[in-house]
Amino acid sequence: MDNIKTTVKKINDCKREIELVIPPDEVMKEFDQAVKQFANRAKIKGFRPGKAPGHIVKQMYLPEIRESVVNSIAPKALNKELKERNLIPIGNPIINKLTLEEGQPLEMTAQFEVWPEFELPDYKNIPVKEKKASVTQKEIDQALEDLQQKSAEYTPVEGREVKDEDYVIAEIKGKDNRTNKLLPTEKVVILVGHPENEQALNENLKGLKQDEQAEFVVKYDKDHANKKLAGKEIAYLLKVLSIKEKIFPEMDDEFAKGLGKFSSFKDLKAEIKIQILAAKKDEIKGEMADDIIQTTSDRVSFDLPESVVEQEYLAIMKRFLSYQQSQSVKKEDVEKIKEEAKTKAQQKLKNHLILTKISEKEKIEIKAEDIEEEIKAIAKANNMPIAQAKAQINKEGHREEIEDRVRLKKTVDFLIKNAIIKK
């Protein structure tokens, strides 16, 4: 396809507009070809397939023929011109103007986004304050308590009253006081004293023994999360069927040995200290990296592709909303949350582009063992075998994403190594 007249306009750092004028002779080749194809397929009274005159075929199928010509010639011409001008669109170009008349040139205008071109600012020798990592005895004790909580067992008890942190199996019957309609009887498992329980439930459970009952009334707010109960007054009859109490293991050598890899309680405490210290060092490293990246980012300004910012913004909002499922958000806070999400999306994309360009300039390379370590970390975080993690990554096509993540991590390490650490 030759002799196409092309004009490219730069709207901003990331947006381009391309105008194409395809000569009439090129258009007519496609037009004639389309007419032949329709003539071969069309069933026209009085003519055998493929024998109808072209002018009759055009008269009957002109809209379809025009659409076929456009679908054939426009994408090929656009892709050819973009490739020749080394323009790589983000996503598909949007055609916002197209004119086609028989015997006339095909004229079209399309807009698309590209990644911005920018000069890297100084990113070496950035001053950053050194932070020291240390572990307190209180932190070690808290970690041990968490382990003890996770290792607790629930044992059936008889002859005593229900107290906080018991697991109770109870039968609950309810009645709507306004309509006298009975609610379905439920057998439920309740962790007594849990803050997400109805306050009246926690209060009425405590003090009961097995097979004892309590009656109480709950007036639900009209904005209650459970729409079936919202605005209603429900009378409940609660019966305790069984009680289990939480039994904590003794924090001794036997407890440590039961965890699998420790010969004594002292070894367990030493390992906990090592893990807390390592986590703190990683946190400090992350904070230092954030400071360096922010300083670098503040030194350069460029436009960002709106479509990619929008994708990142929507991803942030989706994550936020999934965390807020059980909580309501005030209307006056919605716009503020959206604005913060948009700013975060812009900053995240800008940082990514800067780090990517630094990695290219510094020729940051990744090795097979780097990928292997990243996959091991992913497998550990998701509590799955390494082989399963690899299979899932390959199946879902995330290998390139993993490589990109590792490359950016190594780029951050490079920036920290080349920073000026101020004590």
N, C-alpha and C positions, 0 to 999 in steps of 0.2 A: 504494500500500500504506500504509494509515493505521492510527493507533491502536496502533502498535508500542510496547511498553514497553521502555525501554532503560536499562541501568545500565553506566557505565564506571568501572572501578577502575584506579587508578595503582599498579602493582606496584613500579616504580622509575622513574628518569629516562627510561628507554627502553622499558619494557615496559608494555603495557596489557592489560586483560581486559575484554571487552564481553559483556554478557548481553542477549539479545533474547527477548522473549515476543511471538509473533505471534498475534493473536486468532483464535479458532476459525472465524469467518466467512470470514476471508481464507484460512485453510488449506483450508476446505471448497470454496471457489471453485476452487483449484488441484486439489484432490482430484477434484472432479466433472469438471473439464476433462481430467484424466489418465485417468479412467475412460472418457470418451467416445473419447479417442484410442486407448486399448487396444481398446475395443469395435469401432472401425472397422477395426483391423488384425487382430484376433484371429480365428482359425478355430475356432469352437465347434460341435461336432456338434449338428445339429438346428436351427441358426439361420443365417440369411443374414448376410453381413458387415454389421456395424453395427446388427443387430437384436436381439442378445442382451441380456437384462435386465442392468441395472447390477449387481445383487447377485450374479449368476452370474459376471460379469466380475471383480468384486472378489474373489470367492471363489477364482477360478483364478489371478489375477495380483496378489494383494495385495502381496507383497514388491516386485515390479517397479513397481507403482503408487506405493508409499511412496517408493521410491528416486527415481522421476520427480518426485514432489512436492517432495522435499527438494532435488534438483538444480535445480529451477525456482525455488523460493521462497527458499531459504536465501541463496544468493549475492546475489540482488537486494535482499533485506532488509538484509543486512550492508553491502553497498556503499552503499545509500541512507543508512543511519544513520551510517556513517563520513564520508560526504560532508557531511551536515548538521552534524556536529560538528567538521568541518575536521580530521579525523584522517587522516593519510597514512601507511599502513603501509609498512614496509620489507619487501619480499617479500609473499608471500601469508599472510593470517591462518590460524592453525591452529585448526580446530574440535575442541575436546576434549570436548564434551558436546552431545548432541542427542537430544531425545525428541519423538516424534510418534505420537499416537494419534488415530484418527478421532473427530471431534467435540470434540477437545481443542486447546488452543493448542500451537503448535510452540515449544519452548523450546530455546535453543542458547546455548553459551558458546564464545567464541573468544579466543585470545591472539595478539598481534602486537607487533612492535617499531616504534618511531618514533625519529626523530632527537632527541637531547636538546636541551632548551632551557636556555641558560645566559647569564649576563651576561659580556660581555667585560671582562677586567681592563685596567689601563693598558697600552697597547702602544706609546705614543710616548715619546720621550726616554729610551729604555732605554740605559744606558751599555754600550759595547762597545769593546774595546781595538783600536786601529788596528794593522794589520800592513802592513809594506812589502814589496813584491815586488822581487826583484833576480835577475839571471842571472849565473852564474859561467862562467868559461872551460871548466871541466870539464864543465858541462852542455851547452855548445855542442859541445865535442869529442865527447861521447857521442852527441848527435843526429847529428853528421856520420858517426860510426862506424856508427850504425844505418842511415843512408842507404847507406853503402858496402856494408854487409852485404846489404841488400835488392837492391842493384844487381850483386851478385856473379854470375858465370857459372861453369858447370861445364864443363870442357874435358877430353876424353879424354886419358889419359896412358899411356905404355908404358915398360917397362924400369925402373921403380922400384917400391919397396915401398909397401904401403898405409899411410897415416898418418891421424891424427885429422882429421875434417871432410871426408874424401874421401867421395864417393858410390860405392858398390860394388854392382855387380850380381853376385849369387852364387847358386850352386845348393846347396841344403841337403838332405841325406838324414838321416833319423833312425831309430833302432831302440830299442825298449823293451828294456832289458837283462834285465828280469825275465821277460818273455813271448817275447822275440825277435821280436815283431811289428814289421814295418816301417811307418814313418810315410810318408805321401804325400810324394814329392819336390817341393820348392818352389823356384821361382826368385823371388828377392826383391831389393828395392832397399834398401840399408842406408846410413844416415848414420853413419859410423864415429865411435865415441866418444860418441854421444848417450847421456845418462844413463838413458833409458828402455829402452835395449837390455839384453839379458842381459850381465852383466859378462864371462862367459866368451866371448861372441861378440865383444865389443870387443877382448878380449885376444888371441884367436886370429886375428882378421883382420889386426891390425897386424903388419907384417913380411912378409906374403905378397905375391907378385907375380902378375900375370895368369896364369891356368891352373894356379897352384899350389893345393895342398890342405892342410887341417888336420883332425885328428881330436881331439875332446874330448868329455868327459862332463859333463852337468849333472844334479845331484840337486835336483829341485824340492820345495819345501816343501809339506806337505799342505794349506796354506791358500793356495796360489798362485792368482792371479786367473784363470788359464786352467784350468778344471776338467778338461780333457782331459789336462793334464800334471801336475796336482797330485799330489804324493806319488810320482811316478815318477822313475826314473833313465834318462835318454835319452843314448845314444851318437850323436854327430853326425859326419857327414862334410861338410866345407865346401869348396867349390871357387870360386875367384874367376874370374868370367867377364870382367869389365871394370872399369876404374877411371876415375873422373872427379875432377879436383881443382878446388878452389874458387879462382877467379881474381878478385882485387879490382881495381876500376878505380882509376886514379890520381886523387887528390883535387886537381883543378886546374880551370882555367877551362873546359876541354872537358867535364869531368864536370858542372859547373854548367849549362852550356849544354844538355847532353843532358837535363836535367830539364825543359826547355821554356820557362821564363820568366825566366832569369837570364843576364845578359851576362858575368858574371865570378864567380869563386869567392868574392870579397869580398861581392858582392851576395847570394850564397847564405847566407853566414854571418850577414849583417845580417838577412835574413828569418827565419832560424832563431832568432836572438835575439828578434826581435819576437814570433814565435809562442810561444816559451817564456814570455816575459814576460806575454803575454795569457793563457796557460793558468794561470800562477801567480796573476794578478789574479783570474781567475774562481774559482780554488780558495780564495783568501783571502775573496772575496765570499761564497762558499758557507759558509765557516767562520763569518764574521760573522753571516750569516743564521741559521745553526744556533744560534748563541749567543742571538740576539735571540728566535727562536721558542721556544727552550727556556726562557728567562727568562719569556716571556709564558705559556707552558704551565704553568710551575710556580706561577703566580699564580692559577690557576683549577682547580677540580675538578668533574668530572661523570661520570656513568655513560656507558658506551659500549654500543651495540647488539651483543649477543653474536654474532649471526649474521654481521655484517660483520667483526668482529674475527676470527672463525673463518676467513672467506674470505681475509682478508689473511694470517693465520697460515699457512694451507695454501699460499698463493702463495709466501711466503717459504721455507717448507720445500721446496717443489718446486724453486725456484731453487737452494737449497743442495744438494739431492740431485743435481741435474743437474751441478753443479760437482764433486761428490765421487764421480762414477761410477767413476773409476779408483782411488779410495783407500778404504780401509776405515775405519770410525769405531768407536772403542772403545765397548763397551756402557755403560761408566760415564760416557761423555760424552754419550750420547743424550739423557738427561733434561735435562741442562744446556743442550744445544743447543735443545731444544724450549722450555724456559723462556725462553731469550733471544729466540727467535723470537716467542713470545707477547708478551713485553714490547715488542719492536720493532713488532709489529703494532698494539698498543694505542697506542703513542706516535705512530706514523705516522698513524693514524686521528684521534687527538686533535688533532694539529697541522693536519691537513687541515680539520677542522671549524672550528678557530679561524681559520685563514687565510681560509676561505670566508666566515665571518661578518664578518671585518674588511673583505674585499673588498666585501661588500654594504653595510656601514655607510659606507665611504669612497667608495662608488659607483665602484669601479675599472672602467674601461671598456677594451675591447679593440677595435682597429681592424683593418680588412682587411689592412693591411700587417704588423700584428703576427702574424697567422696565417700570412701569406706567408713571413715570416722564419723562423718555427718549422718550416714545411714544408721550407724550403730546408735548415735545419739537420738535419732528419730524413733528407732525401735525401742530404746529404753524408756523414752518419754511416753510412748504409747503402750508400754508393757506387752510387746509382741516379739517373737523370734526375729532375728536379723533376716533370715531367708524369707520370711513372710513379708517383712517391710520392703525388701528388694523387689519381690514379686508384685506387691501392690504399687510401688513407685513405677515400675516398668509398665504395668497394666494400665495405669491411669495417665501415663505419659508425662510424669513429673521429673524425669531425669534431668532435663535441661534446666528446670527450675531449681533443682538441688545444686547443680553446677554453678548457676548464677549466684545462689545464696553463699556457697563456699567462696567464690571469687570475691564477693563483696566483703565477707568476713576477713579474708586475707588482706584486702585493701585497707580495711579499718586497722588491722594489726600493723600494716605498713605506716599508716598515718601516726599511730601512737608511738611507734619506734622512732619516727622522725620528728616528733614533737619535742619541745623544750619543757622538761618536767621541773616545775618550780616547787621547792620544798617550803 
